[in-house]
Amino acid sequence: MDPSLYNAVQQGNLNAITEKKELVCTTQLTPNKNTLLHVAAQFNDSQKFALEILMINESLLCEANSDGETALHVAARSGRQNVGIAMMEFAKRLDGELEAGGEALKKLLTWKNRNGDTALHEAIRNDQPNMVLLLIQNDPELANIANNALETPLFLAVDVNPDDENRKMCVNHILENCSSPAYTGPNRNTVLHAAALYDWKRISEKLLKKHPTIITEVNDFGWSALHFAAQRGSNEVAEELLKADKSIAYIVAEKDYNRTALHIATCYGKVKIMEEILAYCPDCWEMVVGNGQNILHLSVAFEQQESFKFIMKKSWVGYLINQKDEEGNTPLHEYAAAPNYFYGYDLVNHPQVKKNAVNKEYKTPLDVVMFSDVYSTRRNAVQKELKENHASLGIVNEVNLENYWRLQMKNPENKRMVPADIRKAADTHMVVAALITTVAFAAGFTIPGGYGNDGPNEGMAILSRKAAFKAFIITDTLAVVCSASAIFLHFIGASFTDKLKLVHSYLAGALLVIVAMGAMVIAFMTGLYTVLEQSLEIAIIECVICSFCFPIFYY
């Protein structure tokens, strides 16, 4: 593009444009193939200026740049309302002159860029409510055009954080000026799904008035708007949806384990949504998900303490507490199998719970926790909790308990055999312990400062009277003892066939290695401080570095 012409358009110099009509009539493009009209839409909002360019060269009206955008896309994005007005008026004038029945204006407004976005999409995406109103007033049918991502303008306007006032105005302009705007988006999500996700109560009210049937529409996963409200905890929208049609509480997501909105609320711990759903549909607690689990199963499996407490207070919990899923597991089995800490004493201690119910593998809840491959303090606590409440092993496991671990070790294909990764980790610990022992042992005889060569202290450590030296000796000795003990424990543990003893041995050895590593770091720090005491600044810096790294290392 001619530099003088580009500067004239950028600065809004109308006289320069009229003086260079010959240049304006030619193809003048920037590297991104923007025309003079694109540049005008970028840098100024003069209706007269834009009209003057179009009067000189009308072919620029629908000329697209390298992104497939007309100047109207640029004006919509940057909020140049006057440029937009000028372009639309010029298009209407062309239609009147050619008696084309509005084709020029229609072409301009419905023009899509390479992403399939019209100028209306750009105005909404960039929060330009005035441009949205202008475009919609000129052609309400624009609200029915979806882009390449299958986003309609209304869906695009709602699918964002509702705290943006400009976006709220964009939504209202579409709803108030379009009799029946399209409301779909990607994956068959609707505007109501988005409104539920972001808790847009006012939008959901208006949508339900315009499109009453939208409430029962589900996306590709089978989720209704109430599913989204349950997931996000959109209490106001959930209440509005249930008031409009309480039957949506019974919609199951066929591609998501047949979960209802109550199941979703349970899994995410949204107790207020659970209360709301049960207030309108008090019998929906009976529904189970695809694998036969009820809401009590889910609250334990997803470790949602608040959901669990809420359910346990209900009068109908007795009908859920012993219900089995497809694998024969009751909620108490789920509690026994939970990997992380979950407080379920109310479940274990409930008067109606069957503590010795067996699943399809003939395991009671106590079997599940006792024969778990995962060793943890929680496992011991749950085991103790169950035993205190008179839970027992199943008949099969009660008979074979004494020989259980020995039999497991004989069967290399059994899943309950000691995992190979435990022994691999133990081998790594043993190598580390051996290295620490070697280094600490050597440091004990290569002491800081050396030995005396003459006098009564010949052969004695020169710095033996210093406190830092004494600390070095103690911590170095501790490193040697702990690392050597760890090696001994790992060596003995290798011969164990009892998995519990094996794990105990390896855990004890691992803890000793950690202590030995810490002691070795302190020994290094005190030993270095001893020989650098005369250079106090360096000694202090060395201590600060070690002190800073030490807690991070242990963390």
C-alpha positions as CSV (number, residue, x, y, z in Angstrom):
1,M,0.0,0.0,0.0
2,D,1.2,3.5,-0.8
3,P,2.7,4.9,2.4
4,S,1.2,8.4,2.0
5,L,-2.2,6.9,1.4
6,Y,-1.9,4.5,4.4
7,N,-0.9,7.4,6.6
8,A,-3.8,9.5,5.3
9,V,-6.3,6.8,6.1
10,Q,-4.7,6.0,9.5
11,Q,-4.9,9.7,10.5
12,G,-8.4,10.2,9.0
13,N,-7.2,12.9,6.6
14,L,-10.3,13.1,4.3
15,N,-8.7,15.8,2.0
16,A,-5.7,13.6,1.2
17,I,-8.1,10.8,0.2
18,T,-10.1,13.0,-2.2
19,E,-6.9,14.3,-3.7
20,K,-5.7,10.7,-4.3
21,K,-8.8,9.3,-5.9
22,E,-6.7,7.6,-8.6
23,L,-4.8,5.6,-6.0
24,V,-7.9,4.8,-4.0
25,C,-9.4,3.2,-7.1
26,T,-6.5,0.9,-7.6
27,T,-5.8,-2.3,-5.5
28,Q,-4.0,-1.0,-2.4
29,L,-3.2,-3.8,0.0
30,T,-1.2,-4.3,3.3
31,P,0.9,-7.5,3.8
32,N,-2.3,-9.1,5.4
33,K,-4.3,-8.0,2.3
34,N,-6.2,-5.4,4.2
35,T,-7.7,-2.7,2.0
36,L,-8.1,1.0,2.7
37,L,-11.5,0.3,4.2
38,H,-10.0,-2.3,6.5
39,V,-7.4,0.3,7.7
40,A,-10.2,2.9,8.1
41,A,-12.1,0.4,10.3
42,Q,-8.9,-0.3,12.3
43,F,-7.9,3.3,13.2
44,N,-10.9,5.7,13.1
45,D,-14.7,5.6,13.5
46,S,-15.7,8.2,10.9
47,Q,-18.9,7.4,9.0
48,K,-18.2,10.2,6.5
49,F,-14.6,8.9,5.9
50,A,-15.7,5.3,5.3
51,L,-18.5,6.5,2.9
52,E,-16.0,8.6,0.9
53,I,-13.7,5.6,0.4
54,L,-16.7,3.5,-0.7
55,M,-17.9,6.2,-3.1
56,I,-14.6,6.2,-4.8
57,N,-14.1,2.4,-4.8
58,E,-17.3,0.5,-4.1
59,S,-15.6,-2.9,-4.7
60,L,-14.0,-2.6,-1.3
61,L,-17.4,-3.2,0.4
62,C,-17.0,-7.0,0.5
63,E,-13.3,-7.3,-0.2
64,A,-11.7,-9.9,2.1
65,N,-8.2,-9.9,3.7
66,S,-6.0,-12.9,4.2
67,D,-8.2,-14.1,7.1
68,G,-11.3,-13.9,4.9
69,E,-12.6,-10.9,6.8
70,T,-14.4,-7.9,5.3
71,A,-13.9,-4.4,6.8
72,L,-17.2,-5.0,8.7
73,H,-15.6,-7.9,10.6
74,V,-12.8,-5.5,11.7
75,A,-15.3,-2.7,12.6
76,A,-17.4,-5.2,14.6
77,R,-14.3,-6.5,16.5
78,S,-13.1,-3.0,17.4
79,G,-16.5,-1.4,18.0
80,R,-16.4,1.1,15.1
81,Q,-20.1,1.5,15.0
82,N,-20.0,4.5,12.5
83,V,-17.9,2.5,10.0
84,G,-20.5,-0.3,10.3
85,I,-23.4,2.1,9.7
86,A,-21.6,3.6,6.7
87,M,-21.0,0.2,5.1
88,M,-24.6,-0.9,5.7
89,E,-26.0,2.3,4.3
90,F,-23.9,2.0,1.2
91,A,-25.0,-1.6,0.7
92,K,-28.6,-0.5,1.0
93,R,-28.0,2.3,-1.6
94,L,-26.5,-0.3,-3.9
95,D,-29.5,-2.5,-3.5
96,G,-31.8,0.4,-4.2
97,E,-29.9,1.4,-7.3
98,L,-29.7,-2.2,-8.7
99,E,-33.1,-3.2,-7.4
100,A,-31.3,-6.4,-6.2
101,G,-33.8,-7.0,-3.3
102,G,-31.2,-6.5,-0.5
103,E,-28.5,-8.9,-1.9
104,A,-25.6,-6.5,-1.2
105,L,-26.6,-5.9,2.4
106,K,-27.3,-9.6,2.9
107,K,-24.0,-10.6,1.4
108,L,-22.1,-8.1,3.6
109,L,-23.9,-9.2,6.9
110,T,-23.6,-12.9,6.3
111,W,-20.1,-12.9,5.0
112,K,-18.0,-15.5,6.9
113,N,-14.3,-15.4,7.6
114,R,-12.1,-18.6,7.5
115,N,-13.4,-19.6,10.9
116,G,-17.0,-19.3,9.7
117,D,-17.6,-16.3,11.9
118,T,-19.8,-13.5,10.7
119,A,-19.4,-9.9,11.9
120,L,-22.0,-10.7,14.6
121,H,-19.8,-13.5,16.0
122,E,-16.8,-11.0,16.1
123,A,-18.9,-8.3,17.8
124,I,-20.1,-10.8,20.5
125,R,-16.6,-12.4,21.0
126,N,-15.1,-8.9,21.6
127,D,-17.9,-7.7,23.8
128,Q,-19.3,-4.9,21.5
129,P,-23.0,-4.7,22.4
130,N,-23.7,-1.6,20.3
131,M,-22.4,-3.4,17.2
132,V,-24.4,-6.5,18.1
133,L,-27.6,-4.3,18.3
134,L,-26.8,-2.6,15.0
135,L,-26.2,-5.9,13.1
136,I,-29.2,-7.6,14.6
137,Q,-31.5,-4.7,13.8
138,N,-30.4,-4.8,10.1
139,D,-30.9,-8.6,9.9
140,P,-32.4,-10.6,12.8
141,E,-31.7,-13.8,10.8
142,L,-28.0,-13.4,11.6
143,A,-28.7,-15.0,15.0
144,N,-29.3,-18.3,13.2
145,I,-25.9,-18.6,11.5
146,A,-23.4,-21.0,13.1
147,N,-19.6,-20.8,12.6
148,N,-17.3,-23.7,11.8
149,A,-17.2,-24.7,15.5
150,L,-21.0,-25.0,15.4
151,E,-21.4,-21.9,17.7
152,T,-24.5,-19.8,17.1
153,P,-24.3,-16.1,18.1
154,L,-26.5,-16.7,21.2
155,F,-24.5,-19.7,22.3
156,L,-21.3,-17.8,21.9
157,A,-22.7,-14.9,23.9
158,V,-23.8,-17.1,26.9
159,D,-20.8,-19.4,26.9
160,V,-18.7,-17.1,29.1
161,N,-18.4,-15.7,32.6
162,P,-21.7,-13.9,33.3
163,D,-20.0,-11.1,35.3
164,D,-19.2,-9.3,32.1
165,E,-21.9,-6.6,31.7
166,N,-21.2,-6.0,28.0
167,R,-21.8,-9.7,27.3
168,K,-25.1,-9.6,29.2
169,M,-26.1,-6.7,27.0
170,C,-25.2,-8.8,23.9
171,V,-27.4,-11.6,25.1
172,N,-30.3,-9.3,25.8
173,H,-30.0,-7.6,22.4
174,I,-30.3,-11.0,20.6
175,L,-33.2,-12.3,22.8
176,E,-35.2,-9.0,22.5
177,N,-34.7,-8.4,18.8
178,C,-34.9,-12.0,17.4
179,S,-38.1,-13.8,17.5
180,S,-36.6,-17.3,17.5
181,P,-32.8,-17.2,17.6
182,A,-30.8,-20.5,17.2
183,Y,-29.5,-21.7,20.5
184,T,-27.2,-24.7,19.7
185,G,-23.4,-25.1,20.1
186,P,-20.7,-27.8,19.9
187,N,-21.5,-31.3,21.0
188,R,-25.2,-30.5,20.9
189,N,-24.9,-28.3,23.9
190,T,-27.5,-25.6,24.1
191,V,-27.6,-22.1,25.4
192,L,-29.5,-23.4,28.4
193,H,-26.6,-25.8,29.1
194,A,-24.2,-22.8,29.1
195,A,-26.6,-20.7,31.3
196,A,-26.7,-23.5,33.8
197,L,-22.9,-23.9,33.8
198,Y,-22.4,-20.2,34.6
199,D,-25.6,-19.8,36.8
200,W,-27.3,-17.2,34.5
201,K,-30.7,-17.3,36.0
202,R,-32.2,-14.3,34.1
203,I,-31.0,-15.8,30.8
204,S,-32.4,-19.2,31.6
205,E,-35.8,-17.6,32.4
206,K,-35.9,-15.8,29.0
207,L,-34.8,-18.9,27.2
208,L,-37.4,-21.0,28.7
209,K,-40.1,-18.5,27.7
210,K,-38.9,-18.4,24.1
211,H,-38.0,-22.1,23.8
212,P,-40.0,-24.2,26.4
213,T,-38.8,-27.5,24.9
214,I,-35.1,-26.6,25.3
215,I,-35.3,-27.8,28.9
216,T,-35.4,-31.5,27.9
217,E,-32.6,-31.3,25.3
218,V,-29.4,-33.2,26.1
219,N,-25.9,-33.0,24.6
220,D,-23.8,-35.8,23.0
221,F,-23.1,-37.2,26.5
222,G,-26.8,-37.3,27.5
223,W,-26.4,-34.4,29.9
224,S,-29.3,-32.0,30.4
225,A,-29.0,-28.4,31.6
226,L,-29.8,-29.7,35.2
227,H,-26.7,-32.0,35.0
228,F,-24.5,-28.9,34.3
229,A,-26.2,-27.0,37.1
230,A,-25.5,-30.0,39.5
231,Q,-21.9,-30.2,38.5
232,R,-21.2,-26.5,38.9
233,G,-23.5,-25.9,41.9
234,S,-25.7,-23.4,40.0
235,N,-28.4,-23.3,42.7
236,E,-30.6,-20.6,41.2
237,V,-30.7,-22.1,37.7
238,A,-31.3,-25.5,39.1
239,E,-34.4,-24.2,41.0
240,E,-35.6,-22.5,37.9
241,L,-35.3,-25.6,35.8
242,L,-37.0,-27.8,38.3
243,K,-39.9,-25.3,38.6
244,A,-40.3,-25.4,34.9
245,D,-40.2,-29.2,34.5
246,K,-39.3,-31.4,37.4
247,S,-39.2,-34.5,35.1
248,I,-35.7,-33.4,34.0
249,A,-34.4,-34.8,37.4
250,Y,-35.1,-38.3,36.0
251,I,-33.1,-37.8,32.7
252,V,-30.3,-40.3,32.6
253,A,-27.0,-39.6,30.7
254,E,-26.9,-42.7,28.5
255,K,-23.2,-42.1,27.5
256,D,-22.2,-41.3,31.1
257,Y,-23.0,-44.4,33.1
258,N,-26.7,-43.4,33.2
259,R,-26.1,-40.8,35.8
260,T,-28.9,-38.4,36.7
261,A,-28.4,-34.8,37.9
262,L,-28.7,-36.1,41.5
263,H,-25.8,-38.6,40.9
264,I,-23.7,-35.7,39.5
265,A,-24.5,-33.5,42.5
266,T,-23.5,-36.3,44.8
267,C,-20.2,-37.0,43.0
268,Y,-19.3,-33.3,43.2
269,G,-20.4,-32.7,46.7
270,K,-23.1,-30.1,45.8
271,V,-25.4,-30.7,48.8
272,K,-27.7,-27.7,48.1
273,I,-28.4,-29.0,44.6
274,M,-29.1,-32.4,46.1
275,E,-31.6,-30.8,48.5
276,E,-33.3,-28.9,45.6
277,I,-33.7,-32.0,43.4
278,L,-35.1,-34.1,46.3
279,A,-37.5,-31.4,47.2
280,Y,-39.1,-31.5,43.8
281,C,-38.5,-35.2,43.1
282,P,-38.4,-37.0,46.5
283,D,-38.2,-40.5,45.0
284,C,-35.3,-40.0,42.6
285,W,-32.8,-41.3,45.3
286,E,-33.9,-44.8,44.2
287,M,-32.2,-44.5,40.8
288,V,-28.8,-46.1,40.3
289,V,-26.0,-45.6,37.8
290,G,-25.0,-48.0,35.1
291,N,-23.0,-50.3,37.3
292,G,-25.8,-50.5,39.9
293,Q,-24.4,-48.1,42.4
294,N,-26.7,-45.8,44.4
295,I,-26.0,-42.3,45.6
296,L,-24.5,-43.7,48.9
297,H,-22.0,-45.8,46.9
298,L,-21.1,-42.7,44.9
299,S,-20.6,-40.4,47.9
300,V,-18.1,-42.9,49.3
301,A,-16.4,-43.8,46.0
302,F,-15.9,-40.1,45.2
303,E,-15.0,-39.4,48.8
304,Q,-17.5,-36.6,49.1
305,Q,-17.8,-36.2,52.9
306,E,-20.6,-33.6,52.7
307,S,-22.7,-35.6,50.3
308,F,-22.2,-38.7,52.6
309,K,-23.3,-36.8,55.7
310,F,-26.4,-35.5,53.9
311,I,-27.5,-38.9,52.7
312,M,-26.8,-40.6,56.1
313,K,-29.3,-38.3,57.8
314,K,-32.2,-39.3,55.5
315,S,-34.9,-41.6,56.7
316,W,-34.6,-43.8,53.5
317,V,-30.8,-44.4,53.9
318,G,-31.7,-47.8,55.3
319,Y,-32.8,-48.9,51.8
320,L,-29.4,-47.8,50.3
321,I,-27.0,-48.9,53.0
322,N,-27.0,-52.6,52.1
323,Q,-27.8,-52.3,48.4
324,K,-25.3,-54.1,46.1
325,D,-23.9,-53.0,42.8
326,E,-23.2,-55.2,39.8
327,E,-20.1,-56.6,41.5
328,G,-22.0,-57.3,44.7
329,N,-20.3,-54.5,46.6
330,T,-22.3,-52.6,49.3
331,P,-21.4,-49.0,50.2
332,L,-19.4,-50.5,53.1
333,H,-17.3,-52.5,50.6
334,E,-16.6,-49.2,48.8
335,Y,-15.6,-47.6,52.2
336,A,-13.2,-50.5,52.9
337,A,-11.6,-50.1,49.4
338,A,-11.3,-46.3,49.4
339,P,-7.6,-45.4,48.8
340,N,-7.6,-42.1,50.7
341,Y,-8.8,-41.0,54.1
342,F,-12.6,-40.8,54.4
343,Y,-14.5,-40.6,57.6
344,G,-17.3,-43.2,57.4
345,Y,-17.9,-44.2,61.1
346,D,-21.6,-43.4,60.7
347,L,-21.8,-46.1,58.0
348,V,-19.8,-48.7,59.9
349,N,-21.8,-48.1,63.1
350,H,-25.2,-47.8,61.5
351,P,-27.7,-50.3,63.1
352,Q,-29.0,-51.5,59.8
353,V,-25.7,-52.1,58.0
354,K,-24.7,-55.7,57.3
355,K,-21.1,-55.7,58.2
356,N,-20.5,-59.2,56.8
357,A,-22.2,-58.9,53.5
358,V,-20.3,-60.7,50.8
359,N,-19.8,-59.5,47.2
360,K,-19.4,-61.8,44.1
361,E,-15.9,-62.6,45.1
362,Y,-17.2,-63.9,48.5
363,K,-15.5,-61.0,50.3
364,T,-16.8,-59.1,53.2
365,P,-15.8,-55.5,53.8
366,L,-13.1,-56.7,56.3
367,D,-11.7,-59.1,53.6
368,V,-11.5,-56.1,51.2
369,V,-9.4,-54.0,53.6
370,M,-7.3,-56.9,55.0
371,F,-6.3,-58.4,51.7
372,S,-5.7,-55.1,50.0
373,D,-2.4,-54.7,48.1
374,V,-2.1,-51.1,49.4
375,Y,-0.4,-50.7,52.8
376,S,-1.3,-47.5,54.6
377,T,-2.2,-46.1,58.0
378,R,-5.8,-45.7,56.8
379,R,-6.0,-49.4,56.0
380,N,-5.0,-50.3,59.6
381,A,-7.5,-47.7,61.0
382,V,-10.4,-49.0,58.9
383,Q,-9.5,-52.6,59.8
384,K,-9.6,-51.8,63.5
385,E,-12.8,-49.8,63.0
386,L,-14.5,-52.8,61.4
387,K,-13.3,-55.3,63.9
388,E,-14.5,-53.1,66.8
389,N,-17.9,-53.2,65.2
390,H,-17.9,-57.0,65.0
391,A,-17.1,-57.3,61.3
392,S,-15.5,-60.6,60.3
393,L,-13.8,-62.3,57.4
394,G,-15.7,-64.3,54.9
395,I,-15.8,-68.1,55.3
396,V,-13.3,-68.7,52.5
397,N,-10.8,-66.2,53.8
398,E,-11.3,-67.2,57.5
399,V,-10.2,-70.8,56.7
400,N,-7.3,-69.8,54.6
401,L,-6.0,-66.7,56.4
402,E,-3.2,-68.5,58.2
403,N,-1.6,-69.7,54.9
404,Y,-2.7,-66.8,52.8
405,W,0.6,-65.0,52.2
406,R,2.5,-68.3,51.8
407,L,0.1,-69.5,49.2
408,Q,0.3,-66.1,47.4
409,M,4.1,-66.3,47.1
410,K,3.9,-69.8,45.5
411,N,1.6,-68.5,42.7
412,P,3.6,-66.1,40.5
413,E,0.5,-65.2,38.5
414,N,-1.6,-64.2,41.5
415,K,-2.4,-60.5,41.6
416,R,-1.8,-60.4,45.3
417,M,1.8,-61.5,45.1
418,V,4.3,-58.9,46.3
419,P,4.6,-56.4,43.4
420,A,7.9,-56.3,41.7
421,D,8.1,-52.5,42.0
422,I,8.3,-52.9,45.9
423,R,11.4,-55.0,45.5
424,K,12.8,-52.6,42.9
425,A,12.3,-49.7,45.2
426,A,14.0,-51.6,48.0
427,D,17.0,-52.3,45.7
428,T,17.3,-48.6,45.1
429,H,17.1,-47.9,48.8
430,M,19.8,-50.5,49.5
431,V,22.2,-48.8,46.9
432,V,21.6,-45.4,48.5
433,A,22.2,-46.8,52.0
434,A,25.4,-48.4,50.9
435,L,26.7,-45.2,49.3
436,I,25.9,-43.2,52.5
437,T,27.6,-45.8,54.6
438,T,30.7,-45.7,52.4
439,V,30.9,-41.9,52.4
440,A,30.1,-41.4,56.1
441,F,32.6,-44.2,57.1
442,A,35.4,-42.5,55.1
443,A,34.5,-39.1,56.5
444,G,34.9,-40.5,60.0
445,F,38.6,-41.2,59.4
446,T,39.3,-38.2,57.2
447,I,38.2,-35.7,59.9
448,P,38.2,-31.9,59.4
449,G,41.5,-30.2,60.4
450,G,43.5,-33.4,60.5
451,Y,45.6,-34.8,63.4
452,G,48.3,-33.4,65.6
453,N,51.9,-34.2,64.6
454,D,53.8,-33.5,67.8
455,G,53.5,-32.9,71.5
456,P,51.2,-34.5,74.0
457,N,48.3,-34.4,71.5
458,E,50.1,-36.3,68.8
459,G,47.7,-38.4,66.8
460,M,44.7,-36.6,68.2
461,A,42.2,-34.6,66.2
462,I,43.3,-31.0,66.2
463,L,39.8,-29.5,66.3
464,S,38.4,-32.0,68.8
465,R,37.5,-29.3,71.4
466,K,35.3,-27.3,69.0
467,A,31.5,-27.7,69.3
468,A,31.0,-27.8,65.5
469,F,33.6,-30.7,65.4
470,K,31.6,-32.6,68.1
471,A,28.4,-32.1,66.1
472,F,30.2,-33.4,63.0
473,I,31.3,-36.6,64.8
474,I,27.8,-37.3,66.2
475,T,25.9,-36.8,62.9
476,D,28.5,-38.7,60.9
477,T,28.2,-41.6,63.3
478,L,24.4,-41.4,63.1
479,A,24.6,-41.5,59.3
480,V,26.8,-44.6,59.4
481,V,24.6,-46.4,62.0
482,C,21.3,-45.6,60.3
483,S,22.5,-46.5,56.7
484,A,24.1,-49.7,57.9
485,S,20.9,-50.6,59.8
486,A,18.8,-49.9,56.6
487,I,21.1,-52.3,54.7
488,F,20.6,-54.9,57.3
489,L,16.8,-54.5,57.2
490,H,16.6,-54.7,53.4
491,F,18.9,-57.8,53.5
492,I,16.7,-59.6,56.1
493,G,13.5,-58.4,54.3
494,A,14.5,-60.1,51.1
495,S,13.9,-63.5,52.7
496,F,10.4,-62.7,53.9
497,T,7.4,-64.4,52.3
498,D,4.9,-62.7,54.6
499,K,4.0,-59.5,52.6
500,L,3.1,-57.5,55.7
501,K,6.4,-58.2,57.3
502,L,8.2,-57.5,54.1
503,V,6.5,-54.1,53.7
504,H,7.2,-53.2,57.4
505,S,10.9,-54.1,56.9
506,Y,11.2,-52.0,53.7
507,L,9.3,-49.0,55.2
508,A,11.6,-49.1,58.3
509,G,14.7,-49.3,56.1
510,A,13.4,-46.4,53.9
511,L,12.9,-44.2,57.0
512,L,16.4,-45.0,58.2
513,V,17.8,-44.0,54.8
514,I,16.0,-40.7,55.1
515,V,17.4,-40.1,58.6
516,A,20.9,-41.1,57.4
517,M,20.7,-38.7,54.4
518,G,19.7,-35.8,56.8
519,A,22.5,-36.7,59.2
520,M,25.0,-36.7,56.3
521,V,24.0,-33.2,55.3
522,I,24.3,-31.9,58.8
523,A,27.7,-33.6,59.1
524,F,28.9,-31.9,55.9
525,M,27.6,-28.5,57.2
526,T,29.3,-28.8,60.6
527,G,32.5,-30.3,59.2
528,L,32.8,-27.4,56.7
529,Y,32.0,-24.9,59.4
530,T,34.7,-26.3,61.6
531,V,37.5,-25.7,59.1
532,L,36.1,-22.4,57.8
533,E,35.5,-20.8,61.3
534,Q,38.3,-18.3,60.7
535,S,36.5,-17.2,57.4
536,L,33.3,-16.4,59.3
537,E,31.5,-14.9,56.3
538,I,32.0,-18.0,54.1
539,A,31.1,-20.3,57.0
540,I,27.8,-18.4,57.6
541,I,27.0,-18.5,53.9
542,E,27.6,-22.3,53.8
543,C,25.3,-22.8,56.8
544,V,22.6,-20.6,55.3
545,I,22.7,-22.6,52.0
546,C,22.5,-25.9,53.8
547,S,19.8,-24.7,56.2
548,F,17.7,-23.4,53.2
549,C,18.0,-26.6,51.2
550,F,17.6,-29.0,54.1
551,P,13.8,-28.4,54.8
552,I,13.1,-28.4,51.1
553,F,14.9,-31.7,50.7
554,Y,12.9,-33.3,53.6
555,Y,9.6,-31.8,52.3
